Amino acid sequence: MIRFTTALLAATALAGAAHAKTIAVAPGPDAQERIQTALLDAKPGDVVALGAGRFELTDGLSLDVDNVTVKGAGPEATVLSFKGQKGAGEGLLITSDKVTVRDFGVEDTKGDGVKSKGADQISFINLRVEWTGGPKETNGAYGVYPVASTNVLVDRVVVRGASDAGIYVGQSRNIIVKRSRAEFNVAGIEIENSMNADVFDNVATRNTGGILVFDLPNLPQMGGHSTRLFRNKVVQNDTPNFAPKGNIVANVPMGTGVMIMANRNVHVFENDIDGNASSGVILVSYTQSFDDKSYNPLPRDVVVRNNRIGKNGFDPKFAGGGLIKMMLKSDIPPIVWDGVTSFPGTTEPVRVRLLDGPVLNLRLPGPGQVEKANPAVTATTVIPDPTPEMAEPKPVVLPKAQADLGA
Amino acid sequence: MKRLAAVLAAIACLGAAPDPQAVALDALLAEAPAPKLADYRLFRDEAGRTPNGGLTPYALNTPLFTDYAEKFRFLYLPPGTKAKYRADGVLDFPVGATLVKTFAYPADFRRPSENVRYLETRLLIRKRDGWVAQTYVWNAAQTEAVLKRAGARLDVSFVDSRGQTRHVDYAVPNQNQCKECHQLDKAVTPIGPKARNLNGDFAYETGRENQLAHWSRTGVLSGAPKPAAAPRTARWDDPAEPVEARARAYLDANCAHCHGPRAIASNSGLFLGVEEQRPPQLGVGKGPVAAGRGSGNLKVGIEPGRPDASILVYRMASNEPGVMMPELGRTLTHDEGLALVRDWIAGMKPQ
């Protein structure tokens, strides 16, 4: 009976697949209308295959059909150029579930590169998103941009030149970002207001800051927690901050390796953190004023352990950094914590295990009160000591079909 | 259920005695969109200027700005059906209801009824399982409008009310873009025909009358209270109304379809509907989230008393993709709308 059912299910699956078709789109005139028509005509199970060559787009593209794959001939071979874009806030917008975008390049979008909003099981694979003029304030904000999405896979993606974050995952849940490369962005990889993220085997280099884990107030999803950053190379992030002011990343000091702001349960381990002029790892509170009683501005339950820490903090660009370096008569320690342990209205204890010291604890009485800093350097910082068990977040598990895409 | 029965009965009637002249309800309810606008018989003439029976013209107190285009709006209801009144949100429309909106430009806005060029006619059709958006683009001869699903750009010139020649690289939205604005919890929905935005006068052939009253009187709408007892959106361009009410009405009509908690820009946390009362959600003192260069190097959405320090104003003033807001539906700056929002912010008490 079981075998019969299995066979039947397999047959049904095959029958479903038999209806799936490939809609091929070649470069050439009217690329905008031809690609967009394919994205509208696609039915669940279909593949929209973009041929090798350059597609010159004039407007944003969008996909709103579930279970569609948009596939190119490779991130260098198939190029969607948005140099002539006249409208829309991004190059490609995905608003449906179980979508895979893979194997193409996206260049010079006026706003964001590839965005998904409210999508489940969204996979970005082997993409290149790039602003070809290099780092510029006028570049779009995000390269790969899943937001308010669940089950997010970013694998083998390259992003260059984003004026905010190259790979940005916001207000999402259950996230894997791996084997990707972010360079010459303001932030390389940013996980913001999100729950359960694994970020590993990536390279973040030549950005202003390498990898950021943030939580911001006044957003529909807050209370970001449970992120693991491991086996990443976070090296030589040395591009001057070119973010337009007002954006939170405009406050990231040049030469930041990893920055954790107002987030909970973040574990940083087995990364290679080297050549970041301001600091290797920074833990900091959200310092701007806010009107949101449900928001906790402090980083807490943060573990930093077993990283390979090279030379960092040799030319600190954060407020007071130069002064502290002079006081210490040495480089800034590889781990910097603002040391804020309480905030009016929050009761959650602040616990940290910062083992890859030395650690510079600024011991600020409140977020951003740098003028009241009372810096101390210790070999490690464990608060409270001894810390109760701070269990590592469980590995992120994606639905099997999606996980297989990134196998 | 009763309503569905009425529709089915209506279809059955059509089947029994097809009226070659009536609106083609079967075409409206068909799964596939008709290739030509004329297939629906919403208009009596090929140029789409004379509405068929069953169509009621309407206007909104405060509409969306679309590059100064004129808009001609109609509600079609299947025979024997009515819309049901709701105080909040869009009215409850029956299956088969169709919102018809033609975007047009007179050659010279100082003579608005002469040489009017139709660009596109958009339809929102209430199918059995929800709303569907389609648009039909008119040909140069103005004799035929054909389905356009993937969007288009149209070259438009007109002389504005001050006698200046203006050019528009007019954007016909693609079908997904229709939905980007027309959605609530990911389902397609109308935006305009809310009781509060319909609660104003319309110049009918029979004379001026409040639309809610007219719709009730002519059997288009059931359950509506007297207009004075219904909510009402201010007219954005009526200087007799308070600036705040006008500005909030303007933001509601131009921004809130995306900037709402159940809409596509929900992740911004910026909510610009008329019902929103929390200052940070309205942008007051609120930093940008994903604005990128759209921040214009400014720190907050609204800086009370200082329009030039407010991102809202910066993005409304811009015509650059990636910066300008709304992202869709305009290529020109709406000078008058911008001036209104500036006035409102300028009049707020600095914090």
Interface residues (C-beta under 8 A of the other chain):
Chain A: Q32 E33 R34 Q36 T37 L39 L40 T58 D59 G60 S62 L63 D64 Q85 K86 G87 A88 G89 L93 T95 T109 K110 G111 D112 K117 G118 E137 T138 N139 G140 A141 Y142 Y145 V147 A148 S163 D164 Y168 G170 Q171 L216 N218 L219 P220 Q221 A243 P244 K245 G246 N247 I248 Q288 S289 F290 D291 D292
Chain B: R149 A150 G151 A152 R153 D169 A171 N174 Q175 N176 Q177 K179 E180 K186 P261 I264 S266 N267 G269 P279 P280 Q281 G285 K286 G287 P288 V289 A290 A291 G292 R293 G294 S295 G296 N297 L298 K299 V300 I311 E320 P321 G322 E327 L328 T331
